[in-house]
Structure formats: structure tokens, C-alpha cells
Amino acid sequence: MSVIVICGATATGKSDLALSLAEAIGAEIVNADSMQLYKGMDIGTAKLPLSQRRGIPHHLLDVLRVNQEASVAQYQIDARNIIDQLLELNKPVIVVGGTGLYIKAILDDLNFPDTDPALREKIAKQGQELGQDVMHQRLAKLDPAAAAAIPKENLRRVVRALEVIELTGKPYTANLPRVGSSKYPNAKQFGLVMERATLASRIDARVEKMWDEGLVDEVKGLISQGLLEARTAQAALGYAQVIKFAKGELSESEAKEETKRATRQYARRQETWFSRDERITWIKGSSRQQLLEEIISSTIGQR
């Protein structure tokens, strides 16, 4: 057993399952949630507190300040370095998260096209003038798969995708994995899936819990740490809506409801993204133990 990936839509229970699996097989965990890279973004990303990690080492959490931009190219380097070091020590690795592009960056060879600052600035200016809805619609026409993976709230990634399309003359997703080029060919991927209505209820309950735990105060504190200085972190689900509330653009109840709606939409985009990867084994169980047993039985012989 080398690398196990637990993926799927938000609120499907990936983190909890990964903990139980890590305990069972003596593994360490590598984060593949792009927003959990940010220090201080805890409540809104459902990041497990240190006290709840059961002593299991977690990697690539809290590695960026909120005024820094996340980079999938840098994430690929960092994640692979950690995984390779753990495998050298014969430590099983569990990659867990819902950011599909980050998981593919670990497993597959990706092309990262160069950037053209002038072109990027031109498209970014269009984004500021026309708004995220128009820019996301433009991307959907040029590359539906990319639009399915990139939330419209993350205007920086939308702009980057449009830049790559204009630079290369190809869809953004044409720069994604090439078949048969897996870095870890023996990796096993498991996707968590549940009924749409059940998932929607879990998302709504999670958002309510985040508000109860102090998401508004968390966001206000991060604003003072530079949250508004970079585009990536402030576009995170929940954070973007609370920022609008803090600016007086939404009432608090509107911000909460908008967070629920946007998260449900994001979950559907995650499902679309992961459904295209035929290497994923989809699992659905009534209990954590049932899911755990299914993964372990599927990976016997890989150790």
C-alpha cells in the first residue's frame, strides 16, 4: 500500500474517514483542500483542530498567510516531496480533500503554461469591470470542464484559465493530466458519495455550525491580517459572503443563505470533476466502519 486518496464533494465526511483509516493502517495524512493551506482559515474550511487529529501527523495545513496566493504548481512540488519522504520511510500516505486539481497535481503530470503579465492584467481588468458571472460564463463557453471545476467566486482562477486558453489556443483542461503518466501508478482513489438531498442537508447543517462557532469573527480577524490583499483566500466559500456582510452588501442572514447555496453548487461541481476520473472507486456506506472496511478490503495486497 503506498498512496490512498479519499476525495469527493464537501461535507461527505472525508476528514473523519481519513482519520480512522490512518489509525487503522499507521498512515500520515496530506491535505488536498486548497483553502486549508491558509493559516487562520479554520472554521470556514472545516479544518480539524489539532486536538481532534488523534495524534496523526497532518501535512500541508496552515502553510500560507491569507495575503498570499496559492499555486497548484508549488503545491505539486511540496506534496510530492512530502509523499516521497514518507514512502521512503515505508509510511502509508492518505491524501484527503476535495480540490480535484490538487489531487491530480499529486498523481499526474500536469503542464503549467507560462504566464503573460500584460494579458493577465487585461483579463483581470475585464473581470473587475464585467463581474464574476460574465467571466465565468465566458469560460463555460470556451471550456465547460474547466468551468465545472472552478467556482465563479474564484475570479483569479477564472482569469488564469482564460489566460491559458488565449495563450495556448487550447482549452485550459488540455493542460491537465496525460493518460498513463501517473506519478504514483499504484495509488488507490476512493470517492465518497451520498444522496443529493442528504448532502444538501449536511451542507446546510455545516454552515449553521460554522456560524455558531464564530465564522463571522474569524473572517473579521483575518481581514485585519490582510485577507483582502490577495484574491484566492477571500474567494473561499463562506469567507466571500461574510466579507460582503462586513461591507454592508448583504445582511447576515443573506450571507448565511448565500453560503449554503454556493456550497451546494460547489458540491455539484466537485461531483462533476471527480466523475471524469475512471480510476476512482466510489463508495457509499451507512457507517464510517462500513466505509473503512470497504477501503481496507480493496487495498489488501497493495501493502
Helices and strands as residue ranges (DSSP letters): E 3-8, H 14-25, E 28-31, G 34-37, G 50-52, E 58-59, H 72-88, E 93-96, H 100-107, H 117-130, H 132-142, H 144-149, H 155-168, G 172-175, E 188-192, H 196-213, H 215-223, G 227-229, H 231-234, H 239-246, H 252-275, E 280-283, H 288-299
